[in-house]
Amino acid sequence: MKNFAYSRAQSAKGAISLISLNPNSKFLGGGTNLIDLMREDIEQPDALVDVTGLSSSGIAELPDGGISIGAEVRNTAVANHLLIRERYPVLSQAILYGASGQIRNMATVGGNLMQRTRCYYFYDEASRCNKRTPGLGCDAIAGFNRMHAILGTSENCIATHPSDMCVALAALEAIVHVEGPDGERTISFDAFHRLPGDTPHAETDLKPGELITSIQLPPLQFAKTSRYRKVRDRASYAFALVSVAAALETGDGKIRNARLALGGVAHKPWRAYQAENALTGAKVGMETFQRAAEAELSGARGYGYNSFKIELAKRMMISVLSEMAEAGGVR
């Protein structure tokens, strides 16, 4: 690991000021991903600015019924918070599926958004990887790509985003609040992470020196009927092959509202807009669920070892929607 300077910020503005002193510096949250990347020499910052002690951190109900979650709140605190468990159970479930208890106790909300792919080739210096070295090529495309993306891919990258929590946040239409040298701004969650395109190394919409300060959950009443399902190679601490976050509101036998997002299938948490459009206003039932799943995966592409994910994603979407309807989503 490269030697680095360390400082601890007392406020968001102080953190932004400290980071501006060195262009090759990073904000440090729980460090559960960043420190690993530094050990592997993938990340080589000259300085780290610790933002875990900021006074703005916390979970609070907003006047409109939504919830604000400070970026430095630990994942365990979010998963166990009563308001989250009651109003947004999909988020609590996703976090609890996400990692070991020890990692959840350290990992922060903001850090979760910023974690990088676990693609084997990204971590292997002997392999070509456009995320690690732009323009080098992507060995995953013709390599062992069982864990890789089937949606939104490009000839430059088929890596997946590893987060479970972010899949739930995508389904819930969260808003990311950031602060930087040019002031404060908000970013819709779907726009926060990028698809690979020609620049797979540019993973988020953050500008240089910007710091995530909080996540805002909108007041979605029907999010109380929501859940997270994850298929992985083993029951404990494994990244998703495919995951589904869903919220459903029905009435008079029809679907009034639906929110869906997929994990393990794309370079970013994948908001399933085509499935949502097929569901909204349609009759509750297996035929509707199948039609929605087919619509969402119509543009999917397998790369050999990961082609099974296309059918797996469809079946998971159908299963989760059916289960929610049977468990009380229908009113």
Secondary structure, DSSP 4 states (H G I P E B T S, - for coil): ----EEEE-SSHHHHHHHHHT-TTEEEESS-TTHHHHHHTTS---SEEEE-TT-TT--EEE-TTS-EEEETTSBHHHHHH-HHHHHH-HHHHHHHHHHS-HHHHHH-BHHHHHH-----HHHH-TTS--TTTSTTS--TTTTS--TTS-SSS-BTTB------SHHHHHHHTT-EEEEEETTEEEEEEHHHHB---TT-TT--BSPPTT-EEEEEEE---GGGGSEEEEEE-SSSSS---SEEEEEEEEEETTEEEEEEEEEESSSSS-EE-HHHHHHHTTSBSSHHHHHHHHHHHTTT----STTTHHHHHHHHHHHHHHHHHIIIII--
